[in-house]
Amino acid sequence: MHAVKRLLWWLLAGSVGGFNRGRILEVLLRNPSNAHELSQVLKLDYKTVRHHIEVLEKNRLITSMGADYGKVYFPSDLLEEHVDYFNEIWGKIGKKEIRRK
């Protein structure tokens, strides 16, 4: 199994908070956003979003531009190169969760 695929499995399916990390990646792949926008779109607490963003940045799946409150997050080159792995894994685990509106 490819290293990026293993990383995605671990971050999305093998650890607490993986579902929310997957939701964040799903949004960022469609539209770069700041933490506030993500918290509103996903109906998550701002601090929760910030925590997951830190995990995703640390693991090189997202990148950012700007500073402080207006910092905008984007999918990293690594994620974009291997988005097929994300789609495969997210298709298996992400759609099984009940999404709140």
Residue frames as a rotation matrix with the C-alpha (Angstrom) as fourth column:
MET 1
0.587 0.810 0.000 0.00
0.810 -0.587 0.000 0.00
0.000 0.000 -1.000 0.00
HIS 2
-0.012 -0.549 0.836 1.28
0.495 -0.730 -0.472 3.45
0.869 0.408 0.280 -0.91
ALA 3
-0.716 -0.394 -0.576 2.49
0.686 -0.243 -0.686 5.60
0.130 -0.887 0.444 2.01
VAL 4
-0.883 0.434 0.177 -0.02
-0.432 -0.900 0.053 8.39
0.182 -0.029 0.983 1.30
LYS 5
-0.041 0.896 -0.442 -2.87
-0.309 0.409 0.859 5.89
0.950 0.172 0.260 1.20
ARG 6
-0.170 -0.102 -0.980 -1.78
0.780 0.594 -0.197 4.50
0.603 -0.798 -0.021 4.58
LEU 7
-0.962 -0.228 -0.148 -1.60
0.272 -0.783 -0.559 8.02
0.012 -0.578 0.816 5.97
LEU 8
-0.583 0.805 0.106 -5.11
-0.636 -0.534 0.557 8.82
0.506 0.257 0.824 4.75
TRP 9
0.079 0.595 -0.800 -6.51
0.190 0.779 0.598 5.58
0.979 -0.199 -0.051 6.16
TRP 10
-0.454 -0.338 -0.824 -4.95
0.839 0.150 -0.524 6.36
0.301 -0.929 0.216 9.53
LEU 11
-0.997 -0.010 -0.080 -6.05
0.037 -0.942 -0.334 10.02
-0.072 -0.336 0.939 9.64
LEU 12
-0.503 0.858 -0.099 -9.58
-0.740 -0.369 0.562 9.38
0.446 0.356 0.821 8.38
ALA 13
0.394 0.720 -0.572 -10.54
-0.374 0.694 0.615 5.90
0.839 -0.028 0.543 9.58
GLY 14
0.148 -0.438 -0.887 -8.02
0.559 0.777 -0.290 4.93
0.816 -0.453 0.359 12.22
SER 15
-0.821 -0.472 -0.323 -8.10
0.532 -0.423 -0.734 7.81
0.210 -0.774 0.598 14.63
VAL 16
0.005 0.817 -0.577 -10.58
0.859 -0.299 -0.416 9.83
-0.512 -0.493 -0.703 16.66
GLY 17
0.134 0.127 -0.983 -11.82
-0.101 -0.985 -0.141 12.82
-0.986 0.118 -0.119 14.69
GLY 18
-0.749 -0.523 0.406 -11.13
0.286 0.298 0.911 11.23
-0.598 0.798 -0.074 11.32
PHE 19
-0.002 0.832 0.554 -14.64
0.989 0.085 -0.124 11.85
-0.150 0.548 -0.823 10.05
ASN 20
0.772 0.272 -0.574 -14.34
0.281 -0.957 -0.075 15.59
-0.570 -0.104 -0.815 10.70
ARG 21
-0.242 -0.911 -0.333 -10.89
-0.174 -0.297 0.939 15.67
-0.954 0.286 -0.087 9.07
GLY 22
-0.626 0.078 0.776 -12.41
0.695 0.506 0.510 14.00
-0.353 0.859 -0.371 6.01
ARG 23
0.495 0.866 0.075 -15.20
0.839 -0.454 -0.301 16.57
-0.226 0.212 -0.951 5.91
ILE 24
0.464 -0.410 -0.785 -12.63
-0.091 -0.904 0.418 19.39
-0.881 -0.123 -0.457 6.09
LEU 25
-0.647 -0.745 0.163 -10.62
0.048 0.173 0.984 17.89
-0.761 0.644 -0.076 3.22
GLU 26
-0.233 0.664 0.710 -13.80
0.940 0.342 -0.011 17.42
-0.250 0.665 -0.704 1.20
VAL 27
0.771 0.521 -0.366 -14.65
0.458 -0.853 -0.249 21.12
-0.442 0.024 -0.897 1.57
LEU 28
0.206 -0.771 -0.603 -11.11
-0.284 -0.637 0.717 22.32
-0.936 0.024 -0.350 0.85
LEU 29
-0.622 -0.399 0.674 -10.88
0.463 0.506 0.728 20.22
-0.631 0.765 -0.130 -2.31
ARG 30
0.177 0.775 0.607 -13.92
0.984 -0.150 -0.095 22.13
0.017 0.614 -0.789 -3.58
ASN 31
0.620 0.176 0.765 -13.18
0.233 -0.972 0.034 25.57
0.749 0.157 -0.644 -2.17
PRO 32
-0.508 -0.823 -0.256 -10.20
0.582 -0.108 -0.806 26.97
0.636 -0.558 0.533 -0.23
SER 33
0.572 0.779 0.258 -11.48
0.198 -0.436 0.878 28.41
0.796 -0.451 -0.403 3.07
ASN 34
-0.463 -0.643 0.611 -10.40
-0.536 -0.346 -0.770 29.90
0.707 -0.683 -0.184 6.36
ALA 35
-0.934 0.023 -0.357 -11.11
0.263 0.721 -0.641 28.22
0.243 -0.693 -0.679 9.71
HIS 36
-0.660 0.736 -0.152 -14.15
-0.332 -0.466 -0.820 30.38
-0.674 -0.490 0.552 10.41
GLU 37
-0.153 0.595 -0.789 -15.71
-0.984 -0.020 0.176 29.50
0.089 0.803 0.589 7.06
LEU 38
-0.604 -0.130 -0.787 -15.01
-0.209 0.978 -0.001 25.81
0.769 0.163 -0.617 7.65
SER 39
-0.964 0.241 -0.113 -16.61
0.179 0.271 -0.946 25.94
-0.197 -0.932 -0.305 11.10
GLN 40
-0.378 0.871 -0.313 -19.75
-0.660 -0.491 -0.569 27.52
-0.649 -0.008 0.761 9.65
VAL 41
-0.155 0.287 -0.945 -20.04
-0.900 0.353 0.255 25.24
0.407 0.890 0.203 6.63
LEU 42
-0.495 -0.163 -0.853 -19.44
-0.038 0.985 -0.166 22.10
0.868 -0.049 -0.494 8.68
LYS 43
0.519 0.726 0.452 -21.31
-0.434 -0.232 0.871 23.31
0.737 -0.648 0.194 11.77
LEU 44
0.347 -0.540 -0.767 -18.33
0.782 0.618 -0.081 22.55
0.518 -0.571 0.637 13.99
ASP 45
0.855 -0.141 -0.500 -16.82
0.303 -0.646 0.701 24.52
-0.422 -0.750 -0.509 16.84
TYR 46
0.829 -0.558 -0.044 -14.05
-0.438 -0.598 -0.671 26.86
0.348 0.576 -0.740 15.66
LYS 47
0.118 -0.827 0.550 -11.52
-0.938 0.089 0.335 25.32
-0.326 -0.555 -0.765 18.08
THR 48
0.389 0.092 0.917 -12.38
0.025 0.994 -0.110 21.84
-0.921 0.065 0.384 16.80
VAL 49
0.976 -0.025 0.214 -11.73
0.213 -0.034 -0.976 22.97
0.032 0.999 -0.028 13.24
ARG 50
0.555 -0.822 0.129 -8.42
-0.796 -0.569 -0.204 24.58
0.241 0.011 -0.970 14.27
HIS 51
0.133 -0.486 0.864 -7.32
-0.594 0.659 0.462 21.32
-0.794 -0.574 -0.201 15.93
HIS 52
0.571 0.145 0.808 -8.07
0.393 0.815 -0.425 19.25
-0.720 0.560 0.409 12.82
ILE 53
0.959 -0.282 0.022 -6.38
-0.139 -0.539 -0.831 21.83
0.246 0.794 -0.556 10.59
GLU 54
0.303 -0.891 0.338 -3.22
-0.931 -0.200 0.307 21.52
-0.205 -0.408 -0.890 12.69
VAL 55
0.152 -0.190 0.970 -3.29
-0.113 0.972 0.208 17.73
-0.982 -0.142 0.126 12.31
LEU 56
0.811 0.228 0.539 -3.80
0.473 0.286 -0.833 17.99
-0.344 0.931 0.124 8.54
GLU 57
0.825 -0.565 -0.013 -1.05
-0.501 -0.720 -0.479 20.60
0.261 0.402 -0.878 8.16
LYS 58
0.193 -0.763 0.617 1.37
-0.787 0.255 0.562 18.58
-0.586 -0.594 -0.551 10.29
ASN 59
0.035 -0.096 0.995 0.77
0.228 0.970 0.086 15.61
-0.973 0.224 0.056 7.98
ARG 60
-0.746 -0.517 -0.420 1.26
-0.172 -0.459 0.872 17.76
-0.643 0.722 0.253 4.85
LEU 61
-0.439 0.666 0.603 -2.27
0.863 0.499 0.078 17.25
-0.248 0.554 -0.794 3.49
ILE 62
0.745 0.602 0.288 -3.17
0.656 -0.739 -0.154 20.94
0.120 0.304 -0.945 3.54
THR 63
-0.521 -0.853 0.046 -1.24
0.843 -0.522 -0.129 24.17
0.134 -0.029 0.991 3.18
SER 64
0.482 0.719 -0.501 -2.08
0.790 -0.604 -0.107 27.78
-0.379 -0.344 -0.859 3.95
MET 65
-0.435 -0.514 0.739 -1.58
0.685 -0.722 -0.098 31.36
0.584 0.464 0.666 2.86
GLY 66
0.268 0.502 0.822 -2.03
-0.135 -0.825 0.548 34.49
0.954 -0.258 -0.154 4.92
ALA 67
-0.814 -0.558 -0.162 -1.90
0.133 0.092 -0.987 35.00
0.566 -0.825 -0.001 8.64
ASP 68
-0.908 0.375 0.187 -4.01
-0.303 -0.280 -0.911 34.95
-0.289 -0.884 0.368 11.76
TYR 69
-0.221 0.944 0.244 -7.79
-0.137 0.217 -0.966 34.93
-0.966 -0.247 0.081 11.43
GLY 70
0.514 0.464 -0.721 -7.77
-0.700 -0.259 -0.666 35.37
-0.495 0.847 0.192 7.64
LYS 71
-0.601 -0.793 0.102 -5.40
-0.611 0.538 0.581 32.46
-0.515 0.287 -0.808 6.93
VAL 72
0.477 0.750 -0.458 -6.81
-0.866 0.315 -0.387 30.47
-0.146 0.581 0.800 4.00
TYR 73
-0.230 -0.485 0.844 -6.29
-0.386 0.842 0.378 26.72
-0.893 -0.238 -0.381 3.71
PHE 74
0.293 0.178 -0.939 -5.80
-0.954 0.117 -0.275 24.77
0.061 0.977 0.204 0.49
PRO 75
0.968 -0.089 0.235 -5.23
0.080 0.996 0.046 21.13
-0.238 -0.026 0.971 -0.43
SER 76
0.153 -0.980 -0.128 -1.49
-0.449 -0.185 0.874 20.47
-0.880 -0.077 -0.468 -0.53
ASP 77
-0.029 -0.285 -0.958 0.31
-0.989 0.145 -0.013 19.30
0.143 0.947 -0.287 -3.65
LEU 78
-0.928 -0.344 0.144 0.67
-0.369 0.904 -0.216 15.92
-0.056 -0.254 -0.966 -1.92
LEU 79
-0.348 0.881 0.320 -3.09
0.027 0.351 -0.936 15.60
-0.937 -0.318 -0.146 -1.46
GLU 80
0.376 0.517 -0.769 -3.84
-0.717 -0.364 -0.595 16.82
-0.587 0.775 0.233 -4.98
GLU 81
-0.419 -0.621 -0.662 -1.39
-0.888 0.432 0.157 14.29
0.189 0.654 -0.733 -6.43
HIS 82
-0.965 0.017 -0.262 -3.12
0.071 0.977 -0.198 11.49
0.253 -0.210 -0.944 -4.52
VAL 83
-0.541 0.824 0.169 -6.71
-0.820 -0.474 -0.320 12.74
-0.184 -0.312 0.932 -4.44
ASP 84
-0.016 0.519 -0.855 -7.79
-0.581 0.690 0.430 9.39
0.813 0.504 0.291 -5.90
TYR 85
-0.673 -0.250 -0.696 -6.75
0.376 0.695 -0.613 7.71
0.637 -0.674 -0.374 -2.61
PHE 86
-0.923 0.383 0.025 -8.79
-0.250 -0.550 -0.796 10.25
-0.291 -0.742 0.604 -0.66
ASN 87
-0.242 0.887 -0.394 -11.82
-0.956 -0.149 0.252 9.69
0.165 0.437 0.884 -2.90
GLU 88
-0.227 0.100 -0.969 -11.50
-0.163 0.977 0.140 5.91
0.960 0.190 -0.205 -2.58
ILE 89
-0.825 -0.157 -0.542 -11.24
0.471 0.337 -0.815 5.98
0.311 -0.928 -0.204 1.22
TRP 90
-0.847 0.526 -0.080 -13.82
-0.399 -0.727 -0.558 8.72
-0.351 -0.441 0.826 1.70
GLY 91
-0.270 0.752 -0.601 -16.22
-0.795 0.179 0.580 6.86
0.544 0.634 0.550 -0.56
LYS 92
-0.294 0.086 -0.952 -15.94
0.244 0.970 0.013 3.86
0.924 -0.229 -0.306 1.73
ILE 93
-0.523 -0.018 -0.852 -16.08
0.841 0.154 -0.519 5.56
0.141 -0.988 -0.066 5.12
GLY 94
-0.990 0.026 -0.141 -17.35
0.008 -0.973 -0.230 9.12
-0.143 -0.229 0.963 4.69
LYS 95
-0.557 0.819 -0.134 -20.70
-0.558 -0.250 0.791 8.40
0.615 0.516 0.597 3.17
LYS 96
-0.342 0.405 -0.848 -21.63
0.508 0.839 0.195 5.91
0.790 -0.364 -0.493 5.89
GLU 97
-0.820 0.010 -0.573 -21.96
0.522 -0.399 -0.754 8.64
-0.236 -0.917 0.322 8.49
ILE 98
0.298 0.940 0.164 -25.23
0.954 -0.300 -0.016 10.51
0.034 0.161 -0.986 8.91
ARG 99
-0.746 -0.564 0.354 -24.69
0.582 -0.811 -0.067 14.09
0.325 0.156 0.933 7.89
ARG 100
-0.045 0.705 -0.708 -26.50
0.811 -0.388 -0.438 16.75
-0.583 -0.594 -0.554 9.83
LYS 101
-0.050 0.103 0.993 -27.93
0.812 -0.575 0.100 19.71
0.581 0.812 -0.055 7.99
